[in-house]
Amino acid sequence: VKWQVLLYLYKLKQKGVERKGKIEFIEKKKQNKKIHYVELDEVSEKELLEVLQKISDLIELPKPPEVVVENHCKKCAYYEYCFI
């Protein structure tokens, strides 16, 4: 979610609008709402641009890279999307 908010902040910055982002969530089995603030600083903008370039490079590949299965994959909410 953090990267998604950073992308929105980056797109806004390109249009001349500078803002801070906020992620609100409730942890499982807890009632307290947590708030995490996100800011597009120089470091996070550089990282975001690197991630976007890597995504672009993957899209340009003639075929997708081999699947890398890691220990946490089977617990991941997106497991079925990756391994169908």
C-alpha positions in Angstrom: 0.0 0.0 0.0 2.9 2.3 0.8 4.2 2.1 -2.8 0.7 2.8 -4.2 0.4 6.0 -2.1 3.9 7.0 -3.1 2.9 6.6 -6.8 -0.2 8.8 -6.2 2.0 11.4 -4.5 4.5 11.3 -7.4 1.7 11.7 -10.0 0.3 14.7 -8.0 3.8 16.2 -7.8 4.1 16.0 -11.6 1.0 18.1 -11.8 2.4 20.7 -9.4 0.5 19.5 -6.3 2.7 18.5 -3.3 0.9 16.6 -0.5 1.5 14.0 2.2 -0.2 10.7 2.2 -2.0 8.8 5.0 -2.7 5.1 5.4 -5.3 4.1 7.9 -5.7 0.5 9.0 -7.0 -1.7 11.7 -4.9 -4.7 12.8 -6.4 -8.1 12.9 -8.1 -9.0 16.2 -7.5 -5.4 17.5 -9.9 -2.5 17.7 -7.3 0.3 17.5 -7.0 2.2 14.2 -3.4 2.9 13.2 -2.3 5.7 10.9 0.9 5.7 8.9 1.9 9.0 7.2 3.7 8.8 3.9 5.8 11.5 2.3 7.5 11.6 -1.1 11.0 12.8 -0.2 14.0 12.6 -2.4 15.0 9.1 -1.2 11.5 7.5 -1.6 11.1 9.2 -5.0 14.4 7.8 -6.2 13.3 4.3 -5.0 9.9 4.7 -6.6 11.5 5.6 -10.0 13.8 2.5 -9.7 10.8 0.3 -9.0 8.9 1.7 -12.0 11.9 1.2 -14.2 12.2 -2.5 -13.1 8.5 -3.0 -13.8 8.9 -1.4 -17.2 11.9 -3.7 -17.9 9.8 -6.8 -16.9 7.0 -5.8 -19.2 9.5 -5.5 -22.1 10.8 -9.1 -21.6 9.8 -11.5 -24.4 8.6 -14.0 -21.7 8.2 -13.7 -17.9 11.0 -14.6 -15.6 11.1 -17.9 -13.7 9.0 -18.1 -10.6 10.9 -17.8 -7.3 9.2 -19.7 -4.5 10.0 -18.4 -1.1 9.0 -19.6 2.4 6.4 -16.9 3.0 4.7 -17.5 -0.4 2.2 -20.1 0.9 1.0 -17.8 3.6 0.6 -14.9 1.2 -2.9 -13.6 0.4 -1.9 -13.5 -3.3 -0.5 -17.1 -3.5 -3.3 -18.3 -5.8 -2.7 -15.4 -8.2 0.9 -16.3 -8.6 0.6 -20.1 -8.8 -2.5 -20.7 -10.9 
